[in-house]
């Protein structure tokens, strides 16, 4: 066997292998961050009432804790089942409970400069703080365990006495800005936090 022919065969095989590996490594999956089952409708919603909990803020604070079909809270307020949990904390209200109207998140970039001004009908955006979600986020719960967390960085919602309509934004795993629209119809269940 010719030594030159053997080297050429090895070179061709190496080039082919490198080409195949490069193609495989550079391909991105076409699947979305979440399965296609992200709920458009939530079936249960709690309004967590914190009252005037910040000394420097003259407004009351509430949070919204929403659950999709398949999730419930047990008697100890622990999540059970499989589904999604949408959570928005630090919603600033004029009195003590949500009032009908449109609520908007404070711009995320204003939080780092400490130049934001709190006012009624606003809420804090979602943030990842040292690996933990804060503010506004979506939990994907599988058999009572958190399988994924998506921080929602901005958005708004409209509250009427019998419904909530959300338009929320986040960055998926590829850094692309995505929109999540969802709603809730029914009465909010009050839960006074102490």
C-alpha positions as CSV (number, residue, x, y, z in Angstrom):
1,X,0.0,0.0,0.0
2,X,1.3,3.4,-0.9
3,X,2.1,5.6,2.2
4,X,0.8,8.7,0.4
5,X,-2.5,7.0,-0.4
6,X,-2.9,6.0,3.2
7,X,-2.3,9.6,4.5
8,X,-4.8,11.0,1.9
9,X,-7.4,8.5,3.1
10,X,-6.9,9.5,6.7
11,X,-7.0,13.2,5.8
12,X,-10.2,12.8,3.9
13,X,-11.8,10.8,6.8
14,X,-10.6,13.4,9.3
15,X,-12.0,16.3,7.2
16,X,-15.3,14.5,6.9
17,X,-15.5,13.8,10.6
18,X,-14.7,17.4,11.5
19,X,-17.3,18.7,9.0
20,X,-20.0,16.4,10.5
21,X,-19.1,17.4,14.1
22,X,-19.1,21.1,13.1
23,X,-22.6,20.9,11.6
24,X,-23.9,19.0,14.7
25,X,-22.4,21.5,17.2
26,X,-23.6,24.6,15.3
27,X,-27.2,23.5,15.0
28,X,-29.7,25.0,17.4
29,X,-32.8,23.2,18.3
30,X,-36.0,24.7,16.9
31,X,-38.0,24.0,20.0
32,X,-39.3,27.0,22.1
33,X,-38.1,27.6,25.6
34,X,-41.4,26.1,26.9
35,X,-43.5,23.4,25.6
36,X,-46.4,24.5,23.5
37,X,-48.7,24.0,26.5
38,X,-48.0,27.4,28.2
39,X,-51.4,28.3,29.4
40,X,-53.4,31.1,28.0
41,X,-55.9,30.9,30.8
42,X,-55.3,30.5,34.5
43,X,-58.0,28.8,36.7
44,X,-57.2,30.0,40.2
45,X,-55.8,33.3,41.4
46,X,-54.8,34.6,44.9
47,X,-54.3,38.2,45.8
48,X,-51.6,38.3,48.5
49,X,-52.2,41.3,50.7
50,X,-49.0,42.8,52.3
51,X,-50.4,46.2,53.2
52,X,-47.9,49.1,53.9
53,X,-44.9,46.9,54.2
54,X,-42.1,49.2,53.0
55,X,-41.3,52.2,55.3
56,X,-40.1,54.4,52.5
57,X,-43.1,53.7,50.2
58,X,-46.5,55.4,50.9
59,X,-48.5,52.7,49.0
60,X,-49.8,49.4,49.9
61,X,-48.4,46.2,48.3
62,X,-50.1,43.2,46.9
63,X,-48.9,40.2,44.9
64,X,-50.7,38.0,42.4
65,X,-50.3,34.2,42.5
66,X,-52.0,32.4,39.6
67,X,-52.3,28.7,38.9
68,X,-53.1,26.9,35.6
69,X,-55.4,23.8,35.4
70,X,-53.7,20.9,37.1
71,X,-52.2,22.9,40.0
72,X,-53.7,23.6,43.4
73,X,-52.6,24.9,46.7
74,X,-53.0,22.5,49.6
75,X,-54.1,23.6,53.2
76,X,-50.4,24.5,54.0
77,X,-50.3,26.7,50.8
78,X,-47.9,24.3,49.1
79,X,-48.2,23.7,45.4
80,X,-49.5,20.3,44.2
81,X,-49.9,18.9,40.8
82,X,-48.6,19.6,37.3
83,X,-49.0,22.9,35.4
84,X,-47.8,26.5,35.6
85,X,-47.6,29.1,38.4
86,X,-47.5,32.8,37.4
87,X,-46.3,35.1,40.2
88,X,-46.1,38.9,40.3
89,X,-44.9,40.5,43.5
90,X,-44.6,44.1,44.7
91,X,-47.6,45.5,42.9
92,X,-48.2,49.0,44.3
93,X,-51.8,50.0,45.0
94,X,-53.3,53.2,46.3
95,X,-55.3,51.6,49.2
96,X,-55.0,48.0,50.3
97,X,-56.3,45.8,47.4
98,X,-56.0,45.8,43.6
99,X,-58.3,48.4,42.0
100,X,-59.6,48.2,38.5
101,X,-57.2,49.7,35.9
102,X,-54.0,49.1,34.0
103,X,-50.8,48.2,35.9
104,X,-47.4,48.6,34.2
105,X,-44.0,47.3,35.3
106,X,-41.3,49.7,36.2
107,X,-38.6,49.7,33.4
108,X,-36.0,47.1,34.3
109,X,-33.1,49.3,33.3
110,X,-34.2,52.0,35.8
111,X,-33.8,49.6,38.8
112,X,-30.0,49.5,38.5
113,X,-29.7,53.3,38.6
114,X,-32.0,53.7,41.6
115,X,-33.7,56.5,39.7
116,X,-37.1,54.9,39.4
117,X,-40.2,56.3,41.1
118,X,-42.8,54.1,42.6
119,X,-46.4,55.0,42.1
120,X,-49.8,53.2,42.3
121,X,-50.6,51.0,39.4
122,X,-47.0,49.9,38.9
123,X,-45.1,46.8,39.8
124,X,-41.5,45.6,39.9
125,X,-40.2,43.7,36.9
126,X,-38.8,40.2,37.2
127,X,-35.1,39.7,37.9
128,X,-32.8,36.9,38.4
129,X,-30.9,37.6,41.6
130,X,-28.1,35.2,42.3
131,X,-30.0,32.3,40.6
132,X,-33.3,33.0,42.3
133,X,-36.3,34.6,40.6
134,X,-37.7,37.8,42.0
135,X,-40.6,40.1,41.1
136,X,-42.3,38.5,38.1
137,X,-41.8,34.9,37.0
138,X,-43.4,31.7,35.6
139,X,-42.8,28.3,37.2
140,X,-43.3,25.1,35.2
141,X,-44.3,22.6,37.8
142,X,-44.1,18.8,37.1
143,X,-45.6,16.5,39.8
144,X,-45.3,19.2,42.5
145,X,-41.6,20.0,41.6
146,X,-40.3,23.0,39.8
147,X,-38.9,21.8,36.4
148,X,-38.2,25.3,34.8
149,X,-38.2,28.9,35.8
150,X,-38.8,31.8,33.4
151,X,-38.1,35.3,34.7
152,X,-40.5,37.8,33.1
153,X,-38.7,41.1,32.7
154,X,-41.5,43.6,31.9
155,X,-45.1,43.9,31.0
156,X,-48.5,45.1,32.0
157,X,-51.9,43.8,33.0
158,X,-55.5,45.1,33.1
159,X,-57.6,44.3,36.1
160,X,-61.4,44.4,36.1
161,X,-63.5,43.1,39.0
162,X,-63.8,39.7,37.4
163,X,-60.8,39.4,35.1
164,X,-57.1,39.9,34.6
165,X,-55.5,40.3,31.1
166,X,-51.7,40.0,31.0
167,X,-49.1,41.0,28.3
168,X,-45.7,40.0,29.7
169,X,-42.2,39.8,28.1
170,X,-39.1,37.7,28.6
171,X,-35.9,36.6,26.9
172,X,-35.9,32.9,25.8
173,X,-32.8,30.7,26.1
174,X,-31.5,32.2,22.8
175,X,-31.8,35.8,24.0
176,X,-34.8,36.5,21.7
177,X,-37.5,38.7,23.2
178,X,-40.8,36.9,23.5
179,X,-44.3,37.8,24.5
180,X,-46.6,35.9,26.8
181,X,-50.3,36.7,26.7
182,X,-52.6,35.1,29.3
183,X,-55.7,35.8,31.4
184,X,-57.7,34.9,34.4
185,X,-61.5,35.1,34.8
186,X,-63.2,34.9,38.2
187,X,-62.9,36.3,41.7
188,X,-59.4,36.8,43.3
189,X,-59.0,34.8,46.5
190,X,-57.6,37.2,49.1
191,X,-54.8,36.0,51.3
192,X,-53.5,38.3,54.0
193,X,-49.7,37.8,54.5
194,X,-48.4,38.4,58.0
